[in-house]
Amino acid sequence: MLMMHQLINPFLKSLALEFDKRTALESEALRWALEEIGNGEEGKNNKGPMVEKYQSVTGHGGAWCASYISWAYSIAAKQLEIEPVFKYSSSAKRLAKNVAKTGSTLKTPEPGAIICWHRGPTDKDWRGHVGIIKAVDGDSIITVEGNRGRYPAKVREFRYPNGLWRSRLYKIVTVRQPEPIDRE
């Protein structure tokens, strides 16, 4: 007769392997996002070959911050030879919801996590903005974001000192699922 721990251990090992894949995916997506610093709009607002490259993943034109993050994750998944773990989106808030659905929502920022802010006149507005957290230093964070600022918007790093990132915060999400606990 199989003991309970003999059934649970293979399951926990598969969860741990999935956790490792998702951690690698997050790191690789951040690496690809950083590679794009300086790229962005050319010719017109929300236009140009680099913007079109990011939008090719989501199939939508217009604002491109979420398409840029989706693109970084799509390239990372291809590099790691794994299937996408969330549905890509050109909408910042939809992207955050999609990541949370298959990953998890965080209460505090962590390097590699996706951060999303409200952007419309009210918090209930559909509009948002999204970036990837590069570093956390106390209550300050550094992000990498696309499509922030006036034309020609480029992929850049931004520093949010002294908790400024909390202003208009929608969600902080990660592709990582909560780590399994081995109770052997």
Buried (B, 14 or more C-beta within 10 A) or exposed (E): EEEEEEEBEEEBEEBEEBBEBBBBBBBBBBBBBBEBEEBBBBEEBBBBEBBBBBBEBBEBEEBBBBBBBBBBBBBBBEBBEBEBBBBBBBBBBBBBBBBBEBBBBBEEBBBBBBBBBBBEEEEEEEBBBBBBBBBBEEBBBBBBBBBBEEEBBBBBBBEBEEEEBEEEBBBBBBBBBEEBEEEE
